[in-house]
Amino acid sequence: EEWRAMIENDENISCNDFDSFGDALDFYNFVGGELVTYMKEYNYDMVVGARIGKKVKMPIIRVPAKWIVNKIANYLSGKRIPDLNSGLRIIKKDIIEKYMQLLPNGFSFTTTITLALLTNDYRVGYIPIDYHKREGKSKIRPVADTLNFISLIIKTVMYFNPLKIFIPLSLLLFMASFMALLYRAIYGRGLGVVSVILFISAIQVLTTGMIADLIDKR
């Protein structure tokens, strides 16, 4: 779905304060009231229909990829995300308008807006829903879209919280530098230059991350 175009053209289901999205109107009408009630009762900024209900029929081929993508997103956002890219959600209109320039079309829309809110400490709630078998052929490409989702997650988190990416990468380089130095200390030869290069690279990565974080905080 071209989500961004739907929002700009006001083709989604909306009211004065909320924008709501769903893969099908019938499905939305079934749980839409619950999303609105849940949002108002607990003062959430976005409520997502998480596909973790009692009856969830997810294609087997998508399960491993979905698990990997979710684990990466959970770590990088620092939050537990029951369903990263569910198409059924309701969000405060002023918030989605704030991030409109960042939102792409297609499947990555839901992933981007979820990570944007979580990395900026907005309140996101989840309601378990059932997920019935879809009719027709899915547009999802398991390998290509999984790699695209991972790339999107990293780019989105780097935009809002760059240190979450740069610090682990810097630590890995520091550890590799230490291991190379330890090898040279034990065997008396080799990897000395490698250790220095890795150490300098670690400092450069950390410095770049700190500068990026300062720019983000401005």
Accessible surface in RSA format (square Angstrom, percent):
REM  Atomic radii and reference values for relative SASA: ProtOr
REM  Chains: A
REM  Algorithm: Lee & Richards
REM  Probe-radius: 1.40
REM  Slices: 20
REM RES _ NUM      All-atoms   Total-Side   Main-Chain    Non-polar    All polar
REM                ABS   REL    ABS   REL    ABS   REL    ABS   REL    ABS   REL
RES GLU A   1    79.14  45.4  50.96  38.6  28.18  67.1  47.34  91.6  31.80  26.0
RES GLU A   2   111.67  64.1 106.39  80.5   5.28  12.6  32.82  63.5  78.85  64.4
RES TRP A   3     5.80   2.3   5.80   2.8   0.00   0.0   3.67   2.0   2.14   3.5
RES ARG A   4    65.84  27.6  65.84  33.6   0.00   0.0   9.66  13.2  56.18  34.1
RES ALA A   5    29.46  27.1  27.46  42.4   2.00   4.6  29.30  41.3   0.17   0.4
RES MET A   6    47.56  24.6  47.38  31.4   0.18   0.4  39.30  33.4   8.26  10.9
RES ILE A   7    18.01  10.2   7.40   5.5  10.61  25.6   7.40   5.3  10.61  28.8
RES GLU A   8   103.92  59.7  67.05  50.7  36.87  87.8  32.02  61.9  71.90  58.7
RES ASN A   9    93.19  64.3  68.20  65.9  24.98  60.2  16.34  39.3  76.85  74.3
RES ASP A  10    95.09  66.6  77.52  77.2  17.57  41.5  28.18  66.3  66.91  66.7
RES GLU A  11   117.93  67.7  85.87  65.0  32.06  76.3  36.90  71.4  81.03  66.2
RES ASN A  12    12.68   8.7   0.67   0.7  12.01  28.9   2.97   7.2   9.71   9.4
RES ILE A  13    55.64  31.7  49.99  37.2   5.65  13.6  55.24  39.8   0.40   1.1
RES SER A  14    45.02  38.0  11.20  14.9  33.82  77.9   3.21   6.8  41.81  58.6
RES CYS A  15    66.67  50.4  53.58  59.8  13.08  30.7  48.10 121.9  18.57  20.0
RES ASN A  16   139.78  96.4 118.75 114.8  21.04  50.7  27.03  65.1 112.75 109.0
RES ASP A  17    93.06  65.2  87.04  86.6   6.01  14.2  17.86  42.0  75.19  75.0
RES PHE A  18    20.27  10.1  20.27  12.6   0.00   0.0  20.27  12.3   0.00   0.0
RES ASP A  19     4.57   3.2   4.57   4.6   0.00   0.0   0.00   0.0   4.57   4.6
RES SER A  20     4.07   3.4   3.78   5.0   0.28   0.7   0.00   0.0   4.07   5.7
RES PHE A  21     2.59   1.3   0.50   0.3   2.09   5.4   2.59   1.6   0.00   0.0
RES GLY A  22    22.18  27.4   0.00   N/A  22.18  27.4   1.00   2.7  21.18  47.4
RES ASP A  23    62.62  43.9  32.27  32.1  30.35  71.8  12.71  29.9  49.90  49.8
RES ALA A  24    50.80  46.7  42.14  65.0   8.66  19.7  50.77  71.5   0.03   0.1
RES LEU A  25   115.44  64.3 107.96  77.2   7.48  18.8 108.43  76.2   7.01  18.9
RES ASP A  26   120.67  84.5 111.18 110.7   9.50  22.5  36.02  84.8  84.66  84.4
RES PHE A  27    52.46  26.2  48.16  29.8   4.30  11.2  51.85  31.4   0.62   1.8
RES TYR A  28    28.32  13.2  28.32  16.1   0.00   0.0  13.55  10.2  14.77  18.2
RES ASN A  29   104.40  72.0  76.15  73.6  28.25  68.0  29.42  70.8  74.99  72.5
RES PHE A  30   154.58  77.3 132.16  81.9  22.41  58.3 139.49  84.6  15.09  43.2
RES VAL A  31     7.54   5.0   7.35   6.7   0.19   0.5   7.54   6.5   0.00   0.0
RES GLY A  32     3.20   3.9   0.00   N/A   3.20   3.9   2.91   8.0   0.29   0.6
RES GLY A  33    51.18  63.1   0.00   N/A  51.18  63.1  41.36 113.5   9.82  22.0
RES GLU A  34    91.64  52.6  84.22  63.7   7.43  17.7  39.58  76.6  52.07  42.5
RES LEU A  35     0.39   0.2   0.39   0.3   0.00   0.0   0.39   0.3   0.00   0.0
RES VAL A  36    38.79  25.5  38.79  35.1   0.00   0.0  38.79  33.7   0.00   0.0
RES THR A  37    83.70  59.5  79.31  80.4   4.39  10.5  56.60  76.0  27.10  41.0
RES TYR A  38    59.71  27.9  58.19  33.1   1.52   3.9  30.94  23.3  28.77  35.5
RES MET A  39     2.50   1.3   1.93   1.3   0.57   1.4   1.93   1.6   0.57   0.8
RES LYS A  40   137.37  67.0 108.92  66.8  28.46  67.8  65.79  59.2  71.58  76.2
RES GLU A  41   118.03  67.8  82.18  62.2  35.85  85.3  39.02  75.5  79.01  64.5
RES TYR A  42   102.54  47.9  94.80  53.9   7.74  20.1  61.77  46.4  40.77  50.3
RES ASN A  43    97.56  67.3  94.24  91.1   3.33   8.0  26.95  64.9  70.61  68.2
RES TYR A  44    36.58  17.1  36.55  20.8   0.03   0.1   6.80   5.1  29.78  36.7
RES ASP A  45    20.01  14.0  20.01  19.9   0.00   0.0   0.00   0.0  20.01  20.0
RES MET A  46     0.00   0.0   0.00   0.0   0.00   0.0   0.00   0.0   0.00   0.0
RES VAL A  47     0.00   0.0   0.00   0.0   0.00   0.0   0.00   0.0   0.00   0.0
RES VAL A  48     0.08   0.1   0.08   0.1   0.00   0.0   0.08   0.1   0.00   0.0
RES GLY A  49     0.00   0.0   0.00   N/A   0.00   0.0   0.00   0.0   0.00   0.0
RES ALA A  50     0.00   0.0   0.00   0.0   0.00   0.0   0.00   0.0   0.00   0.0
RES ARG A  51    25.97  10.9  17.93   9.1   8.04  19.2   4.54   6.2  21.43  13.0
RES ILE A  52    84.68  48.2  58.78  43.8  25.90  62.4  64.36  46.3  20.32  55.2
RES GLY A  53    21.57  26.6   0.00   N/A  21.57  26.6   9.00  24.7  12.57  28.2
RES LYS A  54   209.01 102.0 169.66 104.1  39.34  93.7 120.73 108.7  88.28  94.0
RES LYS A  55   134.76  65.7 129.45  79.4   5.31  12.6  77.02  69.3  57.73  61.5
RES VAL A  56    51.66  34.0  22.28  20.2  29.39  70.8  22.28  19.4  29.39  79.7
RES LYS A  57   132.10  64.4 121.94  74.8  10.16  24.2  72.38  65.1  59.72  63.6
RES MET A  58    28.97  15.0  14.38   9.5  14.59  34.7  14.92  12.7  14.04  18.6
RES PRO A  59    58.92  42.9  46.55  42.4  12.37  45.0  58.52  48.3   0.40   2.5
RES ILE A  60   147.27  83.8 142.57 106.2   4.70  11.3 142.57 102.7   4.70  12.8
RES ILE A  61   118.34  67.3 102.67  76.5  15.67  37.8 110.21  79.4   8.13  22.1
RES ARG A  62    35.20  14.8  34.08  17.4   1.11   2.6   9.61  13.1  25.59  15.5
RES VAL A  63    70.40  46.3  69.00  62.5   1.40   3.4  69.61  60.5   0.79   2.1
RES PRO A  64    80.46  58.6  73.17  66.7   7.29  26.5  80.39  66.4   0.07   0.5
RES ALA A  65    19.84  18.2  16.88  26.1   2.96   6.7  19.04  26.8   0.81   2.1
RES LYS A  66    48.62  23.7  41.27  25.3   7.36  17.5  46.70  42.0   1.92   2.0
RES TRP A  67   154.54  62.0 148.76  72.0   5.78  13.6 135.48  72.2  19.06  30.9
RES ILE A  68    78.55  44.7  77.56  57.8   0.99   2.4  78.48  56.5   0.08   0.2
RES VAL A  69    10.73   7.1  10.73   9.7   0.00   0.0  10.73   9.3   0.00   0.0
RES ASN A  70    21.17  14.6  21.17  20.5   0.00   0.0   7.02  16.9  14.15  13.7
RES LYS A  71   105.48  51.5 100.05  61.4   5.44  12.9  46.37  41.7  59.11  63.0
RES ILE A  72    48.71  27.7  45.06  33.6   3.65   8.8  48.68  35.1   0.02   0.1
RES ALA A  73     0.00   0.0   0.00   0.0   0.00   0.0   0.00   0.0   0.00   0.0
RES ASN A  74    35.39  24.4  30.59  29.6   4.80  11.6  14.28  34.4  21.11  20.4
RES TYR A  75   120.23  56.1 110.20  62.7  10.02  26.1 102.58  77.1  17.65  21.8
RES LEU A  76    11.00   6.1  10.44   7.5   0.56   1.4  10.44   7.3   0.56   1.5
RES SER A  77    12.42  10.5   0.00   0.0  12.42  28.6   0.34   0.7  12.09  16.9
RES GLY A  78    48.87  60.3   0.00   N/A  48.87  60.3  22.40  61.5  26.47  59.3
RES LYS A  79    78.04  38.1  70.74  43.4   7.30  17.4  68.55  61.7   9.49  10.1
RES ARG A  80   183.42  77.0 161.20  82.2  22.22  52.9  70.87  96.9 112.55  68.2
RES ILE A  81     2.88   1.6   0.00   0.0   2.88   6.9   0.00   0.0   2.88   7.8
RES PRO A  82    22.35  16.3   8.08   7.4  14.27  51.9  13.92  11.5   8.42  52.3
RES ASP A  83     0.92   0.6   0.83   0.8   0.10   0.2   0.60   1.4   0.32   0.3
RES LEU A  84     2.05   1.1   2.05   1.5   0.00   0.0   2.05   1.4   0.00   0.0
RES ASN A  85    38.26  26.4  27.82  26.9  10.44  25.1   1.47   3.5  36.78  35.6
RES SER A  86     1.44   1.2   1.44   1.9   0.00   0.0   0.00   0.0   1.44   2.0
RES GLY A  87     8.95  11.0   0.00   N/A   8.95  11.0   3.88  10.6   5.08  11.4
RES LEU A  88     4.29   2.4   3.88   2.8   0.42   1.1   3.88   2.7   0.42   1.1
RES ARG A  89     0.92   0.4   0.86   0.4   0.05   0.1   0.86   1.2   0.05   0.0
RES ILE A  90     2.14   1.2   2.14   1.6   0.00   0.0   2.14   1.5   0.00   0.0
RES ILE A  91     0.88   0.5   0.88   0.7   0.00   0.0   0.88   0.6   0.00   0.0
RES LYS A  92    52.21  25.5  52.21  32.0   0.00   0.0  27.87  25.1  24.35  25.9
RES LYS A  93    50.27  24.5  50.27  30.8   0.00   0.0  27.05  24.3  23.22  24.7
RES ASP A  94    98.47  69.0  87.11  86.7  11.36  26.9  42.90 101.0  55.57  55.4
RES ILE A  95     9.88   5.6   9.06   6.8   0.82   2.0   9.88   7.1   0.00   0.0
RES ILE A  96     0.43   0.2   0.43   0.3   0.00   0.0   0.43   0.3   0.00   0.0
RES GLU A  97   101.43  58.2  86.02  65.1  15.42  36.7  29.77  57.6  71.66  58.5
RES LYS A  98   119.77  58.4 100.17  61.5  19.60  46.7  75.53  68.0  44.24  47.1
RES TYR A  99    11.97   5.6  11.97   6.8   0.00   0.0   9.38   7.0   2.59   3.2
RES MET A 100    30.66  15.9  30.66  20.3   0.00   0.0  30.66  26.1   0.00   0.0
RES GLN A 101   116.13  64.9  93.95  68.7  22.18  52.8  55.46 118.1  60.67  46.0
RES LEU A 102    51.06  28.4  31.80  22.8  19.26  48.4  36.02  25.3  15.05  40.5
RES LEU A 103     0.85   0.5   0.18   0.1   0.67   1.7   0.44   0.3   0.41   1.1
RES PRO A 104    44.33  32.3  33.38  30.4  10.95  39.8  44.33  36.6   0.00   0.0
RES ASN A 105    71.55  49.3  56.12  54.2  15.42  37.1  17.92  43.1  53.63  51.8
RES GLY A 106    23.66  29.2   0.00   N/A  23.66  29.2  23.66  64.9   0.00   0.0
RES PHE A 107    78.10  39.1  72.22  44.7   5.89  15.3  74.43  45.1   3.67  10.5
RES SER A 108    27.46  23.2  25.73  34.3   1.73   4.0  15.05  32.0  12.42  17.4
RES PHE A 109     0.63   0.3   0.63   0.4   0.00   0.0   0.63   0.4   0.00   0.0
RES THR A 110     4.03   2.9   4.03   4.1   0.00   0.0   2.02   2.7   2.01   3.0
RES THR A 111     0.06   0.0   0.06   0.1   0.00   0.0   0.00   0.0   0.06   0.1
RES THR A 112     6.43   4.6   6.43   6.5   0.00   0.0   6.43   8.6   0.00   0.0
RES ILE A 113     1.08   0.6   1.08   0.8   0.00   0.0   1.08   0.8   0.00   0.0
RES THR A 114     0.10   0.1   0.10   0.1   0.00   0.0   0.10   0.1   0.00   0.0
RES LEU A 115     0.00   0.0   0.00   0.0   0.00   0.0   0.00   0.0   0.00   0.0
RES ALA A 116     0.96   0.9   0.96   1.5   0.00   0.0   0.96   1.4   0.00   0.0
RES LEU A 117     0.00   0.0   0.00   0.0   0.00   0.0   0.00   0.0   0.00   0.0
RES LEU A 118    10.69   6.0   9.43   6.7   1.26   3.2   9.43   6.6   1.26   3.4
RES THR A 119    25.33  18.0   1.03   1.0  24.30  57.9   6.34   8.5  18.99  28.7
RES ASN A 120    57.91  39.9  35.89  34.7  22.02  53.0   9.70  23.4  48.21  46.6
RES ASP A 121   115.87  81.2  91.02  90.6  24.84  58.7  28.53  67.1  87.34  87.1
RES TYR A 122    49.76  23.2  41.09  23.4   8.67  22.6  31.78  23.9  17.98  22.2
RES ARG A 123   116.14  48.8 111.59  56.9   4.55  10.8  52.31  71.5  63.82  38.7
RES VAL A 124    20.68  13.6   0.02   0.0  20.66  49.8   0.02   0.0  20.66  56.0
RES GLY A 125     2.45   3.0   0.00   N/A   2.45   3.0   2.45   6.7   0.00   0.0
RES TYR A 126    39.29  18.3  23.55  13.4  15.74  41.0  23.55  17.7  15.74  19.4
RES ILE A 127    19.99  11.4  19.90  14.8   0.09   0.2  19.99  14.4   0.00   0.0
RES PRO A 128    82.77  60.3  67.09  61.2  15.68  57.0  67.09  55.4  15.68  97.5
RES ILE A 129    11.18   6.4   5.03   3.7   6.14  14.8  11.18   8.0   0.00   0.0
RES ASP A 130    49.97  35.0  44.81  44.6   5.15  12.2   6.44  15.1  43.53  43.4
RES TYR A 131    14.84   6.9  14.75   8.4   0.08   0.2  13.61  10.2   1.23   1.5
RES HIS A 132   109.62  59.9 102.02  70.9   7.60  19.4  66.47  68.5  43.16  50.2
RES LYS A 133   163.93  80.0 146.15  89.7  17.78  42.3  89.27  80.3  74.66  79.5
RES ARG A 134   128.46  53.9 108.54  55.3  19.92  47.4  38.40  52.5  90.06  54.6
RES GLU A 135   174.57 100.2 141.42 107.0  33.15  78.9  60.04 116.1 114.53  93.5
RES GLY A 136    73.50  90.6   0.00   N/A  73.50  90.6  41.60 114.2  31.90  71.4
RES LYS A 137   202.79  98.9 166.66 102.3  36.13  86.0 116.27 104.7  86.52  92.2
RES SER A 138    55.02  46.5  30.31  40.5  24.71  56.9  34.12  72.7  20.91  29.3
RES LYS A 139   159.60  77.9 137.42  84.3  22.18  52.8  94.52  85.1  65.08  69.3
RES ILE A 140    35.59  20.3  21.31  15.9  14.27  34.4  21.31  15.3  14.27  38.7
RES ARG A 141   137.45  57.7 136.46  69.6   0.99   2.4  59.83  81.8  77.62  47.0
RES PRO A 142    41.74  30.4  38.63  35.2   3.11  11.3  40.69  33.6   1.04   6.5
RES VAL A 143   113.38  74.6 107.65  97.5   5.73  13.8 111.91  97.2   1.48   4.0
RES ALA A 144    40.53  37.3  33.20  51.2   7.33  16.7  38.29  53.9   2.24   5.9
RES ASP A 145    16.70  11.7  16.41  16.3   0.30   0.7   3.32   7.8  13.39  13.4
RES THR A 146    19.68  14.0  18.72  19.0   0.96   2.3  14.72  19.8   4.96   7.5
RES LEU A 147   111.84  62.3 106.81  76.4   5.03  12.7 107.27  75.3   4.58  12.3
RES ASN A 148    82.31  56.8  76.65  74.1   5.66  13.6  24.10  58.0  58.22  56.3
RES PHE A 149    21.41  10.7  21.19  13.1   0.22   0.6  21.41  13.0   0.00   0.0
RES ILE A 150    36.90  21.0  36.90  27.5   0.00   0.0  36.90  26.6   0.00   0.0
RES SER A 151    49.04  41.4  43.41  57.9   5.63  13.0  28.55  60.8  20.49  28.7
RES LEU A 152    26.97  15.0  26.49  19.0   0.48   1.2  26.49  18.6   0.48   1.3
RES ILE A 153     0.00   0.0   0.00   0.0   0.00   0.0   0.00   0.0   0.00   0.0
RES ILE A 154    63.17  35.9  63.17  47.1   0.00   0.0  63.17  45.5   0.00   0.0
RES LYS A 155   129.67  63.3 122.01  74.9   7.67  18.3  70.02  63.0  59.65  63.5
RES THR A 156    10.70   7.6   5.53   5.6   5.17  12.3   7.26   9.8   3.44   5.2
RES VAL A 157     0.00   0.0   0.00   0.0   0.00   0.0   0.00   0.0   0.00   0.0
RES MET A 158    69.34  35.9  61.60  40.8   7.74  18.4  46.49  39.5  22.85  30.3
RES TYR A 159   122.78  57.3 108.34  61.6  14.44  37.6  83.15  62.5  39.63  48.9
RES PHE A 160    21.42  10.7  13.58   8.4   7.84  20.4  13.77   8.3   7.66  21.9
RES ASN A 161    48.96  33.8  48.96  47.3   0.00   0.0   5.04  12.1  43.91  42.4
RES PRO A 162     1.43   1.0   1.43   1.3   0.00   0.0   1.43   1.2   0.00   0.0
RES LEU A 163    45.38  25.3  44.35  31.7   1.03   2.6  45.05  31.6   0.34   0.9
RES LYS A 164    60.88  29.7  55.39  34.0   5.49  13.1  20.04  18.0  40.84  43.5
RES ILE A 165    30.18  17.2  25.75  19.2   4.43  10.7  27.65  19.9   2.53   6.9
RES PHE A 166    26.87  13.4  26.87  16.6   0.00   0.0  26.87  16.3   0.00   0.0
RES ILE A 167    70.57  40.2  70.49  52.5   0.08   0.2  70.49  50.8   0.08   0.2
RES PRO A 168    38.96  28.4  35.48  32.3   3.49  12.7  38.18  31.5   0.79   4.9
RES LEU A 169    80.29  44.7  78.37  56.1   1.92   4.8  79.68  56.0   0.61   1.6
RES SER A 170     1.86   1.6   1.86   2.5   0.00   0.0   0.78   1.7   1.08   1.5
RES LEU A 171   100.56  56.0 100.36  71.8   0.20   0.5 100.36  70.5   0.20   0.5
RES LEU A 172   112.97  62.9 108.48  77.6   4.49  11.3 108.80  76.4   4.17  11.2
RES LEU A 173    36.57  20.4  36.33  26.0   0.23   0.6  36.57  25.7   0.00   0.0
RES PHE A 174    56.33  28.2  52.04  32.2   4.29  11.2  52.04  31.6   4.29  12.3
RES MET A 175   120.57  62.4 117.27  77.6   3.30   7.9  99.55  84.6  21.02  27.8
RES ALA A 176    40.35  37.1  30.43  47.0   9.92  22.6  37.12  52.3   3.23   8.5
RES SER A 177     6.68   5.6   6.68   8.9   0.00   0.0   1.10   2.3   5.58   7.8
RES PHE A 178   121.94  61.0 118.22  73.2   3.72   9.7 121.70  73.8   0.24   0.7
RES MET A 179   114.89  59.5 110.62  73.2   4.28  10.2  92.34  78.5  22.55  29.9
RES ALA A 180     7.55   6.9   4.37   6.7   3.18   7.2   6.97   9.8   0.58   1.5
RES LEU A 181   100.07  55.7 100.03  71.6   0.04   0.1 100.03  70.2   0.04   0.1
RES LEU A 182    72.72  40.5  69.80  49.9   2.92   7.3  72.65  51.0   0.07   0.2
RES TYR A 183    82.16  38.4  78.51  44.7   3.65   9.5  52.23  39.2  29.94  36.9
RES ARG A 184   102.99  43.2 101.38  51.7   1.60   3.8  14.99  20.5  88.00  53.3
RES ALA A 185    81.83  75.2  41.81  64.5  40.02  91.0  54.10  76.2  27.73  73.5
RES ILE A 186   115.12  65.5  82.75  61.6  32.38  78.0  88.76  63.9  26.36  71.5
RES TYR A 187   132.20  61.7 107.91  61.4  24.29  63.2  66.87  50.3  65.33  80.5
RES GLY A 188    59.49  73.4   0.00   N/A  59.49  73.4  32.23  88.4  27.26  61.1
RES ARG A 189   159.60  67.0 158.05  80.6   1.54   3.7  57.84  79.0 101.76  61.7
RES GLY A 190    36.71  45.3   0.00   N/A  36.71  45.3  30.91  84.8   5.81  13.0
RES LEU A 191    74.10  41.3  62.49  44.7  11.61  29.2  63.69  44.7  10.41  28.0
RES GLY A 192    18.05  22.3   0.00   N/A  18.05  22.3  13.92  38.2   4.12   9.2
RES VAL A 193   112.68  74.1 108.00  97.8   4.68  11.3 110.18  95.7   2.49   6.8
RES VAL A 194    66.09  43.5  65.56  59.4   0.53   1.3  66.07  57.4   0.02   0.1
RES SER A 195     6.79   5.7   6.78   9.0   0.01   0.0   0.90   1.9   5.90   8.3
RES VAL A 196    86.28  56.8  84.57  76.6   1.71   4.1  86.28  75.0   0.00   0.0
RES ILE A 197    98.62  56.1  97.07  72.3   1.55   3.7  98.24  70.7   0.38   1.0
RES LEU A 198    40.07  22.3  40.07  28.7   0.00   0.0  40.07  28.1   0.00   0.0
RES PHE A 199    95.76  47.9  95.76  59.3   0.00   0.0  95.76  58.1   0.00   0.0
RES ILE A 200    86.64  49.3  86.44  64.4   0.20   0.5  86.64  62.4   0.00   0.0
RES SER A 201    31.42  26.5  30.81  41.1   0.61   1.4  12.09  25.8  19.32  27.1
RES ALA A 202     0.00   0.0   0.00   0.0   0.00   0.0   0.00   0.0   0.00   0.0
RES ILE A 203    76.65  43.6  76.54  57.0   0.11   0.3  76.65  55.2   0.00   0.0
RES GLN A 204   110.79  62.0 106.26  77.7   4.53  10.8  37.59  80.0  73.20  55.5
RES VAL A 205    28.65  18.9  25.76  23.3   2.88   7.0  28.65  24.9   0.00   0.0
RES LEU A 206    58.45  32.6  58.45  41.8   0.00   0.0  58.45  41.0   0.00   0.0
RES THR A 207    63.26  45.0  62.92  63.8   0.35   0.8  47.39  63.6  15.88  24.0
RES THR A 208    69.79  49.6  67.75  68.7   2.04   4.9  44.55  59.8  25.24  38.2
RES GLY A 209     0.00   0.0   0.00   N/A   0.00   0.0   0.00   0.0   0.00   0.0
RES MET A 210   106.00  54.9 104.19  69.0   1.81   4.3  87.85  74.7  18.15  24.1
RES ILE A 211    92.69  52.7  92.69  69.1   0.00   0.0  92.69  66.7   0.00   0.0
RES ALA A 212    30.55  28.1  23.57  36.4   6.97  15.9  26.92  37.9   3.63   9.6
RES ASP A 213    21.32  14.9  21.32  21.2   0.00   0.0   0.69   1.6  20.62  20.6
RES LEU A 214   121.27  67.5 119.55  85.5   1.71   4.3 119.55  84.0   1.71   4.6
RES ILE A 215   113.29  64.5 105.89  78.9   7.39  17.8 105.89  76.3   7.39  20.1
RES ASP A 216    51.04  35.8  24.00  23.9  27.04  63.9  11.91  28.0  39.14  39.0
RES LYS A 217   136.20  66.4 103.94  63.8  32.26  76.8  96.81  87.1  39.39  42.0
RES ARG A 218   237.75  99.8 171.02  87.2  66.72 158.9  84.59 115.6 153.16  92.8
END  Absolute sums over single chains surface
CHAIN  1 A    12873.1      10906.4       1966.7       8201.8       4671.3
END  Absolute sums over all chains
TOTAL         12873.1      10906.4       1966.7       8201.8       4671.3
